[in-house]
Amino acid sequence: MKDAQKIKSFLEYVLESIVEEKDKISINAVQRENIIVLQVRVSKNDRGRVIGRDGKMIKSLRRLLSIFSAGTDQRIALELLE
């Protein structure tokens, strides 16, 4: 889970550059078998920014996390919660 903290910090940094209400960002790391699930909450107004047009932004975030975690033995998943 040490790597999860680094990845969580990285994701928070990226999200802060995307959303307007930075104080509403909440990231919770949950371990499920061999997968670390990062559960993200943002304000209602910023959900569209995080998802992006046709889901391109959230796909890009997931791809970044996949690349970032390539050197670890853990898989990373990203969930955007309401």
Beta strands, then each sheet from edge to edge (+ up, - down):
strand 1: 26-32
strand 2: 35-41
strand 3: 75-81
sheet 1: 1+ 2- 3-
end
